[in-house]
């Protein structure tokens, strides 16, 4: 088993050197199956990195780190893991991995440089996220303000319509009352005749009656001559 794993590791290294990363991956996985080791996990992580499979590579470096026994191994593993996370644009995690690498090799200039780059990108990322967050906040506020304005306009329109309806009802009621008053004025009066007026009316009627009777008597009192017919 150990001999088979060693052979697969050598084959993987050779293929890796030729840039045949997919074939190298196959050999390293054979080595992993035969006898998993820090070298097989680390080299497999490197082949995945070169195939731009950064998420798989970062996980494989975690496996390698758990098997590492020396500071040099751990420093190299975390350095490469930082690179994989950087490629995924996980800048905070990338900085953390570089910090781990510097913990085991504080004087590594390449790791320090990479960490500085990752920190710069992290700052830009945070600023962009903050800007996006502020833009979204402004967008939400504008949306809320627009809705509030629409609600106010709707309420005002409803109030104006209600006031208009109330005024129309009031005007109609006043018109109805005026019509009723006018109809009342047109009705015949039931005013009672005074006693004096009644007496005068009776006297007038009596006088008229007397005149009529006198006329009748004058007509009846005339003698009518007969014409003699000889």
Secondary structure as the mmCIF struct_conf table of DSSP 4:
data_model
#
loop_
_struct_conf.conf_type_id
_struct_conf.id
_struct_conf.beg_label_comp_id
_struct_conf.beg_label_asym_id
_struct_conf.beg_label_seq_id
_struct_conf.end_label_comp_id
_struct_conf.end_label_asym_id
_struct_conf.end_label_seq_id
HELX_RH_AL_P HELX_RH_AL_P1 UNK A 2 UNK A 17
TURN_TY1_P TURN_TY1_P1 UNK A 18 UNK A 19
HELX_RH_AL_P HELX_RH_AL_P2 UNK A 21 UNK A 34
HELX_RH_AL_P HELX_RH_AL_P3 UNK A 38 UNK A 50
TURN_TY1_P TURN_TY1_P2 UNK A 51 UNK A 52
HELX_RH_AL_P HELX_RH_AL_P4 UNK A 54 UNK A 67
BEND BEND1 UNK A 70 UNK A 70
HELX_RH_AL_P HELX_RH_AL_P5 UNK A 71 UNK A 87
TURN_TY1_P TURN_TY1_P3 UNK A 88 UNK A 89
HELX_RH_AL_P HELX_RH_AL_P6 UNK A 91 UNK A 104
TURN_TY1_P TURN_TY1_P4 UNK A 106 UNK A 107
HELX_RH_AL_P HELX_RH_AL_P7 UNK A 109 UNK A 186
BEND BEND2 UNK A 187 UNK A 187
HELX_LH_PP_P HELX_LH_PP_P1 UNK A 188 UNK A 189
HELX_LH_PP_P HELX_LH_PP_P2 UNK A 191 UNK A 194
HELX_RH_AL_P HELX_RH_AL_P8 UNK A 195 UNK A 221
HELX_LH_PP_P HELX_LH_PP_P3 UNK A 225 UNK A 228
#
